[in-house]
Amino acid sequence: MPELPGWVEPVARYMFEVGLRNTLRTAAISLVASTAIGIVLGTLLTIRFWPSRALIRLYVEVWRGLPIIVTLFVVHYALPTVGPRFQFEVFTSGMITLTLWGSAQIAEATRGAVQSIPREQHEDSSALGFGWVGRHTYVIFPQALRRLIPPLVSLLVGIILNTTLIQVIGGSELLETAEQSYERLGSPPPVGLLDPHAFEILGAVAVVFFVMCFPLTRLASFLERRLVA
């Protein structure tokens, strides 16, 4: 078996131990926060109380409609001008941004899932003495959850891919560590090798994202066929 070039091991270690770890941590926290907030907002969207529905609808349309990079700039650069308490570390800004976008997606998916449950289910559970909270907790939401699982898997794919935007504000996620690596290799000795090996490094990044995301997209399609049909 041919021996790998000497530059491969330190570059791979840096990209995986720093870049990939930050990417996965950011994606995981953003997914959990997006799911928690989105499910609550989406369920509240089904209440026939127009002030709350109008506010939640505004939230959903704003954060779904804005380009994610614009939201990222607002969170990381514009909010600190309001006050020092709104100044966030780069990955915190990234998580807030992805949570705003993701929760808007999940809120809309939750609304559709809850409203897809036949009205008879609501009426029967009310006849059994369930209030609004009990009706949704024990009857409606367990059924709606089956329809929510495929969008949640698809959201995870979107969050993983969009973590690359954190590079723009200086976050050392997977793509940023790759860029730092090939820039360093392209420097003159003793720092680099005068050869950036950008094709190999970025090719490895593409493979890693594909390996993470392709199985999830197939899983989302499979679950949609099995759970929603």
N, C-alpha and C positions, 0 to 999 in steps of 0.2 A: 504494500500500500504506500503510495507516494506521501512524503512528509509535507505537511502544510507549511507555507511561508511563515517566518517568524513574527510578522506583524498581525497575523490572524488571531492568535490566542489573546493578546491584551486588548485588541479592539472588540472581539466577541465578548470577553468578560465585562468590559466597560458597558457595552450596549445592553447586555442582558441584566447585569447586576444593578445598573443605574437606570437606563432608559426603559427597558421592558418592565422592571419593577414599578417605576413611576406610572407608566401607561396603565398597567393592570390595576394598581391601587386607585388611580384616579377614576378609571372606568367602573370599578366595583362600588366605590363610595357614591359616585354619581348615579349609578343604576338604583341603588337602595333608596337614596334620597328622592330620586325622580318617581319611583314606584309609590313610596309612602305619600308624597305630596299629591301626585297625580290621581291616585285612587280616591283620596278624600275629595279633591276638587271635582273630579268627574262624577262622583256620587252626588255631591251637592248641586251639580248642574241639572240633575233630574228633579230637583225640588221646584215647585211652582211658586217661587217667591222671586219676583223679577229683580229687586235690587241685588241680591246675592248672585243670581244668574248673570246679570249684566256685568258685575265686577269680575266674576270668574271667566266669563266669555271674553272680556277685555284682556285678562291675563293670558288666556290661551292664544288668542289671535295675535297679540303682540309678540310673545316669545316663540310662537310657531312661525310667524311671518318675517321676523328679522333674520338676516344672515347671522349665523352663529358667531362669526368673527366680529361683527358689529357689537353684538351683546358682550363678547369678551373684552373689547376695547372700552365699552361703557363701564363694565364692572371693574376692570383693572386700572383704567386711566381717568375716567370721568368721576366715579364715585369718591375717590380720595379727595377731590376738590370740595366735596360737601363737608368733610370732616375727617380727622385722622383715624377715627374708629372704623372708617370704611376703606382703609388701606389694607389690602390683602397680599399675602405671599402668592407667587405665580400659580402654584398648583391649587391653592384655595380659590383663586379667581377662576381657574379652569373648571373646578368642580362646581362652583356656583353657576357658571355659565351653562355647563352641560346639564345641570339640574333644572335650571329654568326652561331650557329647550326640551329636555326629556319629560319633565312633569307636564308640560303643555301637551305633548304627544300622548302621554298616558291618560291625562284627563279626558281628552276627546275619545280615546279608545274605551275608557271606562264608561263614559256617558252612553256610547253606542251599545256596549255590552249589557249594561243595566236596562236600557230601554228596549233591548231585544227580548227580554224575558216577558212572556205573555202576561197581559194584565190580569188574567184569572189567577196567576200565582200571587200577585199583590192582594187581590180581593180575598182569596182563600186564607192567606196568612193573617189578614186583618180580622177575618171572621173567627180565627182561632185565638184572637186576643193579643196578637203581636202589635206593638207600636211601630213607629217608623224605624227606629234604631234596631229593634229586635227583628222586624221583618227583613230589613236589608242584611243584618248580620247573619241570620240563621237560614234564610230562605232564598233571597234574591242574589246576594253576592256570591255564595258558593256556586251557584249555577253560572253567573256571569264570569267567574274566575276562569272557567274552561275557555271562554272566548278571549280572555285577556292574555293567556300564556303565550300564544304566537306573537302578538305585538310586543310583549316584553322581551322575547328573544331577539326580535328584529331591532328593538331599541338598543339592546346591548351591542349589537353589531354597529349601529350608528354611533354610539358613544365611543366604542373602541376606535373607530376610524376618525372621529372628530377630535380625539385627544391630540392628534398631530397639530391642531391649530394652536395648542399651548406653546409650541415652538416659537410662534411669532412674538410672544411676550417674554421669551427667554427661559421657558421651562425645559428641563432636560428629560424630555420623554424620548421614546425610541428613535423617532426621526431626527431629533436634535442631537442626540448622542452620535448618530450615524454621521451627520454633517460635521460635528466637531472632530470625529475620527478621521474622515477623509481630508479635512482641511489640515489637520496636524500631520498626516502622512505626506501631504503635498509640500510641506515646509522643507527648507534645506536641512541637511544633517547638522548637528546631531539630533535635532528635534524630530525631523521627519526623514522621508526617503526620496523626496522630489517626485514621488509618484503617488497621487491621492488614492488610487484604487477605488474610485468613486463607483464605478460600474459594479464591482463585486460587493461593495458595502451596501449600496442602495438596492441591489438585487436581493441581498440577504434580508433587508428590511421588508421588501415586497413579499418575499416568501413567508416571513414570520406573520405578517398581517393576513396573508391568504390562509395560512394554516390555522390561525385563530378564528377568522371570520367565515370561511367557506363552510365548515361543518355546522356553524350556527345558522347560516342561511338555509342550509338543507334541513336542519332540525326545525326551524320555523315553518318551512313549507310542509314538512311531515306532520307537525302538530296541528297546523291549520286544517289539513285534510282529515285528521283523526278526531280532533276535538270540536271543531266548529261545524263540520258537516252534519 
